[in-house]
Amino acid sequence: MSEFRVRSIRTLDAEFPVPGDKSMSHRAAMIAGLADGVSTVRNFLPSEDCLNTLGAMQACGVKVEVLEEMPGFGPTSMRIHGRKMQLAAPTAPLDCGNSGTGMRLLAGLFAGQSFDCELFGDESLSGRPMGRITDPLELMGAKIDCLGAKPGCAPLKIHGTKLQPIRYELPVASAQVKSAVLLAGMFCEGVTTAVQPADTRDHTERMLESFGVKIRIEGQAISIEGGQIPQARDFRVPGDISSAAFWVVAAAALPGSRLVIKNVGLNPTRTAVLDVIERMGAKITRTVLSSDDGEPIGDIEILGGPLKGTGLLKAEIPNLIDEIPVIAIAAALAEGKTVIRNAKELRVKETDRITTVVDNLRAMGGQVEEFEDGMEITGGSPLHAASVESHGDHRIAMAFAIAGLFAEGETVVRNTACVNTSYPGFAKQLAAVLAGSKVAADYDLPAVPVQP
Ligand code: S3P
C-alpha cells in the first residue's frame, strides 16, 4: 500500500507552484462543454476527481483535444468543443470516483436533460448525503432515484425531464448545492434562484459570467435565467489555494522559513485560511496579479514565526472547510488553544474529518478535545512520530504529512494514493521539501506538449 515517510525539517525556503484549482477545473469542464464554440482551458487539474468530470462530459459527446499534460497524471491544457447546451445521452453509467463536487454538480446538469443517466462513485462517495441536491432538484420536477445501500446515497439514477424554475433557500451553506440548482436552472424556462445562508465559494457564478451568462446577485440570492448559452472562451485555471494551504502551514509554523507560491487563486471566498494563519502569527503577503478570467490570481509569500492559537469565526467556516485538517496541524504547533466549532459539515466529507483529524493528532501526541461540530486543540506540546491512516482521504493524508515535518522521529502516513484525487505532484514536492532542496525544478510540476 502507498505511504509517505516523513521526518522533521529545520527550514523551508522555496518558491513553487501548486496545480490547478479543483473546484474551478470541475466547473471549466462542465461549462466549456455546454458552451457554444471551442474553449481553451489551461492549467486544468489532472486529478482523478476532475478527470472523472471531464470523462462524464466526454461521454455526453463533448470532444476534447489535449494540448499539454502532466506526465503520469493527465491533461492540463486542452481545447473543449462545446455542445451548445445539447448534450448527447451517455451509453453507460458515469463514474464520479471520490468526488462530491463532480457528482452533485453533474446531477444538477443532468436533471433537466431529455435522457436518463446514472452517476456512481467509490465507497466514500456512496456514503455521502445526496438528499441535499435531490431535494431541490425534485422541487424543480426532477426524477432521481438514490440507489445506494444507504438511504439518500449514490448511485443516482437520473430520469431527465423538463424542469420548473424555483427559488430555493439552501438549508446548508454549500457551494455544491447552490451550483447544482443554478446548473439545473440553465435548462429551465424562467428564473431560478438559490439563496445561501452564508457566503460560499462563488466559482460557478464567476465562471458562468466569464462565459457570458448573466447572473443576478442580490445579497445572498443568486439568480439565473434559463435558456442562456455560454459563449466559448479561453480560461486559465489558477493554482489551488486549498493545495497551497498545506505548504502555507508548513512554512508558517517554521520560524525563519520563507515560501512563495506563485499563480494561486485568491478569490476572497477561498482565502480565509490565509486570514487564520496570519492571525496565528505568520506574515503573509498576497499580491493579486490579474483577474482576467473573472478570478483573482496572484502570488503569496509566507514568512514563518512562532504561532499562537486562535478561534475560527462561524462565517469563516464555509470558506475554509477544506483547509480545517491542516489548520488543525497549525493549531497543534501553536502556543495556546484553537477552537473550531460550527463545522459539523466536516463529518460528511471524504471521511468524517473531525474523527480522522482527532484520532491522528492524538496518535502524534496532540491534545485535542472532540465536539460534535468541531474540536479544541491545545497546542505547544511537541508532536512525536506515529503511523497514521488517511482512511483514503486526500486531505487527511496531506495534512498528516505536514504534521510529520514537525514530529520527532519518522512519521508514516498510510494509504496515500488518494492524494491523486486532488493534488498530483504532492509526493514530488514533499520529497523536495524533505531534501531541503532549493532547486526550482525539484518542485516544478511539468506540463509537456502532446502531439495531436
Ligand atoms: C466545493 C464545495 C465545498 C468543498 C468541496 C468543493 C465546490 O463543498 O468542501 O471540496 O467545488 O463547490 P460543499 O459545497 O458541500 O460545502
Residues whose N, C-alpha, C, O or C-beta is under 5 A from the ligand:
A	BS01	S3P	S23 T101 A173 S174 A175 Q176 V177 I321 D322
